[in-house]
């Protein structure tokens, strides 16, 4: 548990900074990371071990199993996302801001439901996502990550407590593509995949992270829909109800991609373009979303692999990011693989648009691959509730943070896994509270479609 309040100076500015940095492929480097969730749980037997990769480099790993039984247990191997995140999902954060152990929460929940789980630190990283070997950290290309994940799975399968016929992979973000590629190296040995915060194509991911989502936010702020952003419209965006996560997300993106070009004469107000800003090409005092903002963002997209600030905040090397861009698309791996897939994605995901995941789920379903997509409103790419981020911006007293990932998301994972273990492996019913669901080839998009249309 971690206490957050006056003593740690968690302010609105800090939350905005943390959120903006979290929008990048990785997270910001800092001195320390503070765990949110206590590791002490009598129901879980934690075993620390060393994982040796194929090239001889070693890293920390952990196998967690139910403490009240000896197995064999159904098993889940975690493959995490990009950047400086450790096996629990923790990464360096700005001073005073808590780290969220979302991976630990997911895996601990599965252990309590009777699963044995395996997790490991990516090469070059230690607890809290701290870099302990820069050269190894820079080597995390797509192919190397697949090799590393395969080494982890081999070690896991060698454990006598693992039920060899009941093994699953759980991937998050970058780990979704890595999980699929690892799975095809173990034909006939896996029961299915849980893919959370899915990246279906890294070219599209970089397009969205560096261009698309900022254009979305600009269009949302364009109140009269004339394609021009004025200081008055941006001031209105600052006054939105930020307890609504869609508004909160919009403001963070505007803070990162639009507002830096405008003067800020007073708190809550946006003034004319800053002196010397040449973004206003026609000098009309407005920002043309397509004519002025998009070209600037496209230039950033074209050159981001050579921009030190972006690389630093991503937590990955230029070679690693280039390998992702040049790597396979998820459909190219999942279609021939044929394994059952459970997708979990945020409606307002800031890393990858939900529509692309919907399209992939439909494509898999049409190929008769058992597929479910659950879409969850009001959470980030890492399933941190937007309401929590907002409450931290408003809080002035000490509060205690406990579980961060909504229980519904954890329960849906366990339910899907347990269902896949049943004879016949029927398709589980999705909880309506989880948002829109793609089940086989049927789409339940009523409320979702309206929300998506309003965003464009």
N, C-alpha and C positions, 0 to 999 in steps of 0.2 A: 504494500500500500504506500501511496505517497501523498503527502499533504501539500496543497497548493493554495497560496493566499498572499497576504500582504508581505510576508517575510520573503517570499520568492519573487515578488514583483512581476507576476504574470499579468501583463497589461494588454490592452487592445492592440497596440503596436506589435507586441511580441507574438500574439496569436496570428496577426496578419502576416508577419514575417515567416512564422513557422508554416502556415498554410501555403503561402506562395512557394516556399522552397520545396514543400511536399508535392507541389504540382510538377516539379521537374522529374526526370527519370529516376533520380535518387534523392538523397536528402543532404542537408548541409553538414559539413564537418564541424565538430565542436569537441569540447574537452571530455565531457562525461555524458552518460545516459542513465536515467533513473528508472528502475523497473516499476511498473504500475501494479502488477499482480504478485502476491506472495507465492513463493515456490513451495511452501510447506503445506502438504496435503497428505494425510495418512492413507488415503485411498490409492496413492500413486507411488510406485517404486521407481525411483530415478537412478539410472546407471550411466555414469560418465564414461566415455571411451574415446579412443583415438581412431580417426579414419585416415587411412593411407591411400592417397590417390595413385593412379597408374604411373605417374612420373616420380613417385617417391615423396612428394610433399605431403605433409600431414596437417590435420585440422581437428578441432574439438567436435565431438558428436555426442549424442545422448539417446538412449533407448529408455522409454517410459512404459511401464506395464502396470496392470492392476495388481495391487498388493495383496488381494484376498484370494488369489488363485495362481496356479502354476502354468496354465496354458495347455496346449497351444492356443494362441489367440488369433483372431483375424487381425490384419496388420495394415498400417498406413504409413507411407514414407512421404515426408514433406519436402517440396522443392520451392524455395522462396523467391522473392522478387529481386529486382536489380538494386544497385547502390549499396550503401553502407548499412545493411541490416543483418543482424545475427540470426541464429537459429530460432529465437523466440519472436522475431519481428522487430526487435528494438534497434534503433539507430541513434547516432549522435543528434542532439537537439540543441537549440539555443539555450543558454544558461537559464535555469529556473523553469524550463518547460518540460513536462513529463514525457517520457517515451512510452508508447503503447505496445504491450506485448501481445499483439493480436494472434500471432502464430501459437504462442503458448496457450492462449485461451482456447483456440480451436482444438489443439491436440489434447490438452488436459480433459476437455469435455469428452473426447472420444475414448480416452483411457477409462474414464468413469463409466462409460457405456460398454466396456469390455474389450477394447482394442489395445494392441501394443503398437507403439508409434516410434518412429525414428526421425531425428532431425540433426542437422550438422551446420557448422559455420562454413560459409563460402571461403574459398582459398584466399589467404592474405588478411582475413578478418578475425577479430577476437570478440569476446563478450562485449555487448553494447555496440557492435559494429565498428570498433576501433581498428584502424589499419595497423597490422604488426609486420607486414611484409609488402611494401609498395609494389615491388616487381611482380610478385604473385598476384596481387590485387589487380594489376593492370593486365594480367593474362586471361581475365575472365571472358573470353570470347564464347560465342555460341557453341562451337565444337568442344572446347575445353569444359564448359559447364555440363554438356551432355555426358562427356567422359567421367566427370566428377560425380554426377548423379548416378551413373551406372555403377561406379565403384561403391557408392553408398548403398545402393540396392543389393549388390552382391553381398556386402557385409551383413546387411539386415537379413537376407534370406538364409544366411548361414547360422542364424540364431535359432536354437532348438525350440524356443517359445513361439516362433512364428508359424502359423498354419499356412503351409506353402500353397494351398489351393484357395486362399482367401486374402489376397494381397491387393491393395489399392495404392494409387498415387494421388497426392493432393498438391496441386500447384497454385501459386498465387502470382499474378502479374507476369513478369518474365518467366517465372517458374511454370506457367501453363504451357508455353511452347517447349520448355525444357522437359517437362513431364511427359508430353506426348512423344518427344524424340527418344527419351529413355525407354518408354514403354515398347516402342517398336524394336528395341534391342533385346527384349525379353518375350518373344512370341509365346503365347499360350500360358504365361505365368502370372498374368494379372487379371483381376476381375472388373476393373473399371477405373475411371478418372473423375476426381472432383476438381474443377477448374474455376478458381475464384478471381475476380478482377481480370478477366481474360484479355490477352493481347492476341488478336488473330493474325496481325500483319504489322511488323515493326515500321515499315514505310508509312503505313496509315497512322500508326501511333505517333511517330515523330511529326507528321503533318498536323495531327490534331493537337499535340502538346505544344507545338511551336507556332501554329497558325490558327487552326480551326476553332479552338475553344475561346480564344481572345476575340475572334470575329463574332462568335455566338454572343459573348457578353456585350460586345459593342452594339449589336443589333437589339439586344434586350434593353439596353439603356436608351436607344433611339426611340423616344416616346412618340414622335409624329411619323416615324417610319419613312423619313425622306432620305435615308442613307447618309445623313450628316449628324455628327455629334457636336452639340454646343455645350458651353460651360453650364448653362442652366439645366440641361438634361443630365449632365454628370453630377451636378449638385443634388438633383432629385434622386439619383441612384444612391447617394450617400445617406439619404433620409429614409430609404426603404426599411421595411420591417425585417431586420436581420435575423430574427428568430425563425424565419422561413429559410430553409437551407438553400433553396434555389436563389433567393436574393443574396444570401451570405456568400455563396459561391460566385455569383456574378460580381459582387463588390471586390472579392479577392482577385479575380481575374482583371478587372478594371484597374485595380491598384498596381498590378504587375505589368499590364500591357498598354494602358491608355493614359491614366492619370499622371504618370511621371512627366508627360509632355506639357501639362497645364500648370499654371501657377495656382497656389492655394492661399488666397488672401486672408482667410480666417478658418477656424475649425468648422467642418461641415460645409465649406463653400469651395467651389472651383472657379477660377478666374481664367483670363485669356491665356493663350499659348505663352510659355516661358520665353523670355528674351533670348534670341539666338536660335530658337527652335526652327529648323527649316522643314519640319514635317508638313506644315501648312503651305503646300506648293502654290496654290492660287491666291493666298493671302486674304481669304474671306473670313478668317477667324473661326472657322469650323473645321472639324476633322472628317474628311470623306472616308467612310469605312472601306469602300472598295478602291477608291482612287489614291488614297494616301496611306491608310493604315495597313491594308493587305500587302502592298508592295514592300513595305518595311519589314513585315513579318516574314514574307517569302524570302527576303534576302537573309534574314536570320536563319531560316530553315535551310537555306542552301549552304550556309557557311558555319553552321553550329559545331561541326566536328573540329573546327579550328579556333573556336572561341573559348579561351581558358576559363572564364567564369561559368559558362554552361557546363563544361566538362567537370569542373571542380564540384559544382553542386549536384551533378548526376552521380558522383561517386564511382564513375566508370571511365576507362580510358577511351580515347578516340578509336583505337583498334577494336575494342570490345563493342562499342556502339555501332561501328561500321559493320561488324560481323552480324549483328542483329538485323540491321537493315538489309544485308545481303542474304540472310538466312531464309529458311522455308516459311511459307505461310502455314497457319495451323490446319487449314482444310486439307492441304497436301499431305499432312501426316495423319490426321484423324480419319479421313475417308477410307484409305486402305487398311488402317489399323482395326477399325470396326468395333472397338471397345465401347461399352456403355459410358455415357458422359453426363455429369451433372454440373451445369454452369450456374454460378452465382455472380450477379453483377449489380452494381449500383445504378439506379435510375439517373443520377446526376454525376456519374463517374467522371473525375477530372483528368483521367489518364487515357481512357479509350471509350469511344461512343458506344452506347448500348445497342444502337441499331446494327452495328457490324456483328455483334455477338448474336443478335436475333437472326440475322441472315445466315450465319454459320449453323446455328441450331436447327433452322429450317432445312438447310442443305443436308445435314446429317440425318434428320428425321426422314427426309424424302429418300434417303439411301437405306432406310430401314435399320438405322443404328439407334438403339434406345437412347433418347436424349431428353433431358429436362433443362429448362432455363428458368430460374427464379430471379426476379428483378426486385430490388429492395430500394424504396425511396428514402431520402433523408440521411444517407450515409456516404462516406468518402470511398475512394478506391480501395482503401485498407479497412473499410467497414467500421470506421470511427463515426459515431452519430454526429451529424451537423449540430444538433442541439447541444451536445457536450462542448464543441468548440465555441459555440455562441455563449454558453453559460460561463466559460472561462474568461471570455472578453468582458463580461458584465460583473464578474465576481470581485468583491473587495474583501471578503472574509475567507478564512481558512476552510477548505472543503477537502473531503477524502474521496479519492477516485478508487473505485473497485473495478469490477468487470466492465470492459469497454465494448466489446463486440456484442451486439444485440443477441439475446438468447435464441430468438427465432432462427437466426442464421446458423447458430451452433446446432440447434435441434434439427434443422433441415439436413445438415450434413450427416448427422448420426442416423436419421430416419432413412435417408437414401442408401447409406452403406448397409444398414441392417436389412433393408428390403432386397438389396442385391445378393444377400446371403441366403435368402429364402429359396426353397426349391421352386424352380420356374422363374425366379427373379422377375416378378411383375413390376409394373411401373407405379411408383408411389404417388399418392395424391399430394398436390402442393397445398400448403396452407394459404388461404386467401390473404392473410396478413402479410405474406412475404412479397406481395406485389404481383406483377403480371407473370404468367407462367407459360412457357412453351412446353407442351406435353405431346410427345410423338409429333404428329404434323398439325396439331390444333393450336391456334393462337388465341389467348385470352388477353386482348389488347384494348378493351374498351376505354378504361380510364387512362391507360398509358398513352394511347394514340393522341388523345386530347392534349396531354401534357407535352408530348414531343412536338406536336404541331405549334403549340404556343411558344416553343423555344426557337422557332425558325421564322 
